[in-house]
Amino acid sequence: MLDILFEDEYLIAINKPAGLLVHRTSIAAEETIFALQMLRDQIGQHVYPVHRLDRPTSGVLLFSKKEEILPILKEQFADRSVQKTYLAIVRGIPTIKSDLIDHPLTSERSNKLQEAQTHYNVLAEAEIPFDTTGRYPTSRYALLELKPETGRTHQLRRHLAHIRHYILGDKKHGDNKQNQFFEKQFRMMNLLLHARKLEFTHPVTKDRISVVAELPTHFQKTITDLGWRELDL
């Protein structure tokens, strides 16, 4: 059963679990379970995905119940009037606590360079008494709030890799030593990237809608493991 965060006669938003595909794709042809299918079966009607989340990413995922309003919603994403807020746990602590990553990314489809911008803000810092690199007696981590201005494929994961603050659990763009350490020490095998909040204008009522998704268990556990017990998220 999917966790429904918002619903009216036009729209429905869920808290997508990590590891669940949004819809069928040739990249994972062997999969038979998708958020689109599960939600359709759960509410008994067709739904249409407005945007996407990477398979390992959890959090707010918006669907339309009416195909005719899809272009309005997609236009909001295209003109950047939708505000997306993510939380991520990364290796190391950025020296600049709040900044804009303005770094073009190559499109995986056309191989063309595309502009890409991500704002980040450091919410919490941690230092634990483990040597994960073979060079230092302790290891440092940060909890970041991320707000992408653009929506490129794997943008947040690639941008954090670009500034060498890899998102923990990222097996494609991350730091394998860190991933292996967290698997062994904390039994954490998930990508620590969560779509926390989605803000948009309702295409029919014109109200400003804000949908918030609670953190999944694996993310909450890592927050506890790193000693962040008094966070107001």
C-alpha positions in Angstrom: 0.0 0.0 0.0 1.5 3.3 -1.1 1.5 6.3 1.3 -0.8 9.0 -0.1 0.3 12.5 0.9 -2.2 14.6 -1.1 -5.3 13.8 -3.1 -8.2 15.6 -4.7 -10.2 15.0 -7.9 -7.4 16.2 -10.1 -4.1 15.2 -8.5 -2.6 12.6 -6.2 0.9 12.6 -4.6 2.6 9.7 -2.9 5.7 9.1 -0.8 7.6 6.8 -3.2 9.6 4.1 -1.4 13.3 3.7 -2.3 13.9 1.0 -4.9 10.5 1.4 -6.6 10.5 2.3 -10.3 8.0 5.1 -11.4 7.0 3.2 -14.5 8.1 0.5 -16.9 11.5 1.0 -18.5 13.7 -0.9 -20.9 16.6 -0.3 -18.5 15.0 -2.6 -16.0 12.9 -4.8 -18.2 12.9 -7.6 -15.7 10.8 -5.5 -13.2 7.1 -6.1 -12.9 6.1 -3.7 -10.1 5.9 0.0 -10.6 4.5 3.0 -8.7 2.2 3.8 -11.6 0.6 0.4 -11.6 0.5 0.1 -7.8 -1.2 3.5 -7.4 -3.7 2.8 -10.2 -4.7 -0.5 -8.6 -4.9 1.1 -5.1 -7.3 3.9 -6.1 -9.0 2.2 -8.9 -8.4 4.7 -11.7 -5.7 5.6 -14.3 -3.1 8.1 -13.2 -0.4 9.9 -15.2 3.1 10.7 -13.8 3.9 14.4 -13.8 7.6 14.0 -13.1 10.1 11.3 -12.2 12.3 10.2 -9.3 15.3 7.9 -9.7 14.6 4.4 -8.7 16.8 4.5 -5.5 15.4 7.9 -4.5 12.5 8.1 -2.0 10.0 10.9 -1.5 7.2 13.1 -3.0 6.0 11.8 -6.4 3.1 13.6 -8.1 0.6 12.1 -10.5 -2.4 13.6 -12.4 -5.8 12.0 -12.5 -6.7 13.9 -15.6 -4.6 13.6 -18.8 -5.8 17.0 -20.1 -4.1 18.9 -17.2 -0.7 17.2 -17.7 0.7 19.9 -20.1 -0.1 22.6 -17.5 1.8 20.8 -14.8 4.7 19.9 -17.0 5.0 23.5 -18.1 5.4 24.5 -14.4 8.4 22.1 -14.2 9.8 23.5 -17.4 9.5 27.1 -16.4 11.0 26.4 -12.9 7.9 27.6 -11.0 7.9 24.2 -9.1 10.1 24.2 -6.1 11.7 20.9 -5.2 13.5 20.3 -1.9 15.6 17.2 -1.2 17.6 16.0 1.8 20.9 14.1 1.3 23.6 12.8 3.5 27.1 13.2 2.0 30.7 12.4 2.6 32.6 15.3 4.1 31.5 18.8 5.1 31.4 21.6 2.5 33.6 24.5 3.4 31.0 26.9 2.1 27.8 26.2 4.1 25.3 27.5 1.5 26.1 27.8 -2.2 25.0 27.3 -5.8 26.5 24.5 -7.8 26.4 25.8 -11.4 27.9 23.1 -13.4 26.7 21.9 -16.9 25.9 18.2 -17.3 26.1 16.1 -20.4 22.7 14.7 -21.5 22.6 10.9 -21.3 20.3 10.9 -24.3 21.8 13.4 -26.8 25.4 13.7 -25.3 24.9 17.5 -25.4 26.0 19.7 -22.6 23.1 21.2 -20.7 23.0 24.0 -18.0 22.4 22.7 -14.5 22.1 24.5 -11.2 21.6 23.2 -7.6 21.4 25.2 -4.4 22.6 23.5 -1.3 22.5 24.3 2.4 24.3 22.5 5.2 21.8 21.5 7.9 24.0 19.4 10.2 27.5 18.1 10.5 29.0 14.9 12.1 32.3 13.4 12.8 32.6 9.8 13.8 35.7 7.9 15.2 36.2 5.6 12.1 38.9 5.8 9.5 37.1 5.1 6.2 39.9 6.2 3.9 43.1 4.9 5.5 44.4 8.5 6.0 42.5 10.1 8.9 41.5 8.9 12.4 37.9 10.2 11.9 35.4 10.6 9.1 33.1 13.6 8.6 29.6 13.8 7.1 26.9 16.4 6.4 23.2 16.6 6.0 22.3 18.8 3.1 19.2 20.5 1.9 19.2 20.5 -1.9 17.1 22.7 -4.2 17.6 21.9 -7.9 16.9 24.8 -10.3 17.0 22.4 -13.3 15.9 18.8 -13.7 18.8 16.9 -15.5 19.2 13.2 -15.2 20.8 12.2 -11.9 21.5 16.0 -11.4 21.8 16.0 -7.6 24.0 12.9 -7.5 26.3 14.2 -10.3 26.5 17.7 -8.8 27.5 16.4 -5.4 30.0 14.1 -7.0 31.4 17.1 -8.9 32.2 18.9 -5.6 33.4 15.6 -4.1 30.8 15.4 -1.5 29.3 12.1 -2.7 25.8 11.1 -1.6 26.1 8.0 0.6 24.7 4.9 -1.0 25.1 6.2 -4.5 26.5 3.2 -6.4 26.8 4.9 -9.7 28.2 8.4 -8.9 29.3 7.9 -5.3 32.3 6.8 -3.2 32.5 3.0 -3.1 34.7 3.0 0.1 32.1 5.0 1.9 29.3 2.8 0.6 31.0 -0.3 1.8 31.8 1.1 5.2 28.2 2.1 5.8 27.0 -1.3 4.6 29.4 -3.1 7.0 29.2 -0.7 10.0 25.5 0.4 9.9 23.9 -2.1 7.5 22.9 0.8 5.3 22.6 -0.1 1.7 20.2 2.6 0.4 20.8 5.8 -1.4 20.5 8.6 1.2 18.6 11.0 -1.1 15.0 11.9 -0.3 12.5 14.2 -2.1 11.3 16.0 1.0 9.0 18.6 -0.4 7.3 19.6 -3.7 5.6 23.0 -4.1 3.5 23.9 -7.1 0.5 25.8 -8.3 -2.7 23.7 -8.6 -3.5 23.7 -12.3 -7.3 24.1 -11.6 -7.8 25.9 -8.3 -4.6 28.0 -8.7 -3.8 27.4 -5.0 -0.2 27.0 -4.0 0.2 23.4 -2.9 3.0 22.1 -0.6 3.5 18.4 -0.2 5.9 17.0 2.4 7.1 13.4 2.6 8.3 11.9 5.9 11.8 10.4 5.8 12.0 6.6 5.3 13.3 4.3 8.0 16.7 3.8 6.6 17.3 7.6 6.4 16.1 8.2 9.9 18.3 5.4 11.1 21.4 6.9 9.5 20.5 10.3 11.1 20.5 8.5 14.5 23.7 6.6 13.7 25.5 9.9 13.0 24.3 11.5 16.2 21.8 14.0 14.8 19.0 13.6 17.4 17.7 17.1 17.7 17.1 18.0 14.1 14.0 20.0 13.2 13.3 18.8 9.6 
